[in-house]
Amino acid sequence: MSGEEAVREQNVKAVHRFFSDDYARARRDMWHDDVVFELPFERGGRVVFKGREALLARTQRSHQTWKEFRFKDLVVYPTTDPELFFVQHTTEGVATPEEGGHKITTEHISMLRFKDGKVVHRVEYQNPLDWEWWRAEAPSKRGS
């Protein structure tokens, strides 16, 4: 196995860990210090988080929003670059009662770039039509 193939294989395993049922704990250690996370179609407009600490703060807010949350139907698309992957997945979640208790199922495509075995860049494209109910309810209360 070439060095490039070994890196790709290691990163494919990391992609699966990133979207695992234990994603919340797994991701804390998977974000590179210099990570950039982009959400081009986020509710309320494009959002970019720069740096591991900013992303961990965002993640904490997100965890307070969801009573249940999981990824399913994961399809990983490796590229010719062993550190670049596209991932198609569906998320299912139930918001906390404070957030309205809504159930959501939405489709996503993510671009993940790894550096030294950690995610250094992620762009998440989510279907904004799946979030229409969210936009209609108290957007001033929400921080993505």
N, C-alpha and C positions, 0 to 999 in steps of 0.2 A: 504494500500500500504506500502510495506517495505521501509526502508531507501535506500536500493540498487535500488529498482524499481523507487523511486522518483528521485534519482541521474541520472539514465538512461534516464528517461523521460525528465528531465531538459536538459541533454546533447543532446538528439535527437533534441530538439527544437533549441539548439545552433548550431548543425550541419546544419540545414536548414537555419538558419540566416547567417551562415558562407558562404554558397553558394547562397545567395539570390541575387536579382538584385542590391541591395544596399550593396554588399559585401565590396566594398572599404571602406566605412564609418564604417560598422559593424565590420570589422576585426581589425581596429585600437584599439578597446577596448577589443577584444577577445583574443589577444596574451598575454600569460603569460610572466612575466618579464624574466623568464629563458627558454623561448621557444627555441627549436631546430627544424629547418626546413631543411629537406634533399630532394635533387633532384638527385637521383642516375643516371638518364638517361638524364640529362640536356645537352643542346647543348654545345659541347666543353668539356664534362666530368662532373663527380660528383661534386655537389656543396652542401655545408652545411653552413647554417646561424645560428649563436648562439646568442641568446639574442634579446629582443624585439626591441631595437634601430637599430641593424643591419638589422633586418627583415623589419622594417619600411622604412629604406633607400632603400632596395631592392625593396620594393613595390612602392616607389615613382618613381624609374627608370622604373619599369614595366608599370606604368600608363602613362609614357611619350611615351611608345612604341605603345600603342594601342589606336586607335581612337574609336573603339567599342570593347566590350568584355562582354561575358555572359556565364553562366553555364546553361546547360539543361540536361534533361534525368537523373536526380539525383536519385540514388538508394542507400539507407542507409542500411548498414548491422551491426546491433548491435552485440556485442559479450557477452560472459558470464561476462566479466568485464564491469561494468556500465560506465567506463571512456574511453573505447576503442571502436572505430568504424572504419569500412572500408566503403568507399564511392566510388561508380562508377559514373562517370559523363562525359559529353561531353562539351568541350568548343568551342565557336565560337568567332572569333575576326577578326577585320580588323586593320592592322597596320597603323600607321600614314603615310602620304606621305613621310616624312623624312626616314621612315623605309621601304619604298618600296610599301606601300599600299596593301600588300598581304592580301587575306582573308584566314583564316585557320579554319578548324574544326578538332579537335583532341580528342581522348579518353584518359581518365585518371582513375587511381585508387589511392585513397589517404587513408592513415592510419592517423587517428586523435586520440590523447590521450589528455584527459582533466584533469585538476587539478584545483580544486576550481572554476569550471565553465568556465575556460579559456583553450585555446589550449596551451599545454606545449610541444607537440611533433607532428610534421606532417612529413610524408614521402609521396611524390607525385611521382607516377610512370606514366610517360607519354609515349605515343607511339613515339619513336624517328623517325620512318619512316615518320610521319606526318610533321616533321620539316626539311626534306631534302633541301627544297628551301632556308631555313634560313641559313643552314650551308654553302651553296654555295655562299652566298652574304655577303661580307664584315664582316667576323667574328671578325676581329680585332677591329671593331667599337662597338661591342656589349658587354655590361656587363649584365649578366643575371639579 
